[in-house]
Amino acid sequence: TRKKIFNTESVTFVKEGSRSTVGQHFLKFSEKESLNPIPGSIDQLTLQPMRLPTLSPDGYVLDYDTWMKLLKEQKVNPFTQNHIKSMRELIILTIDNFDSYKDKIVNLEQIRSND
């Protein structure tokens, strides 16, 4: 007889709308969007709803795609003119990590004001 072997890299638990993942995990872009902790928030540069709110080292949140474009063009935060070396310095905000970072967000009122 053949044994089935399952290589499980991570397990995700969902309870009352909150998700927790244990182990190594890589989420698809659409799965990350579903973890948006501030749905309806507006990107201050594009004035479009943010799909993946992403935090800069100096505390500003823009959509992931906006940060990608900025890093390709100028590598600075448009609000502070502080240099951003790479995407590794940015943090994609999710329902799992939002509470840890919300006090560091400088423009939280501005992005939520359009709800």
Rosetta blueprint (number, residue, H / E / L):
1 T L
2 R L
3 K L
4 K L
5 I L
6 F L
7 N L
8 T L
9 E L
10 S E
11 V E
12 T E
13 F E
14 V E
15 K E
16 E L
17 G L
18 S E
19 R E
20 S E
21 T E
22 V E
23 G E
24 Q L
25 H L
26 F L
27 L L
28 K L
29 F H
30 S H
31 E H
32 K H
33 E H
34 S L
35 L L
36 N L
37 P L
38 I L
39 P L
40 G L
41 S L
42 I E
43 D L
44 Q L
45 L L
46 T L
47 L L
48 Q L
49 P E
50 M L
51 R L
52 L L
53 P E
54 T E
55 L E
56 S L
57 P L
58 D L
59 G L
60 Y L
61 V E
62 L E
63 D E
64 Y H
65 D H
66 T H
67 W H
68 M H
69 K H
70 L H
71 L H
72 K H
73 E H
74 Q L
75 K L
76 V E
77 N L
78 P L
79 F L
80 T L
81 Q L
82 N L
83 H E
84 I L
85 K L
86 S L
87 M H
88 R H
89 E H
90 L L
91 I E
92 I E
93 L L
94 T L
95 I L
96 D L
97 N L
98 F H
99 D H
100 S H
101 Y H
102 K H
103 D H
104 K H
105 I L
106 V L
107 N L
108 L H
109 E H
110 Q H
111 I H
112 R H
113 S L
114 N L
115 D L
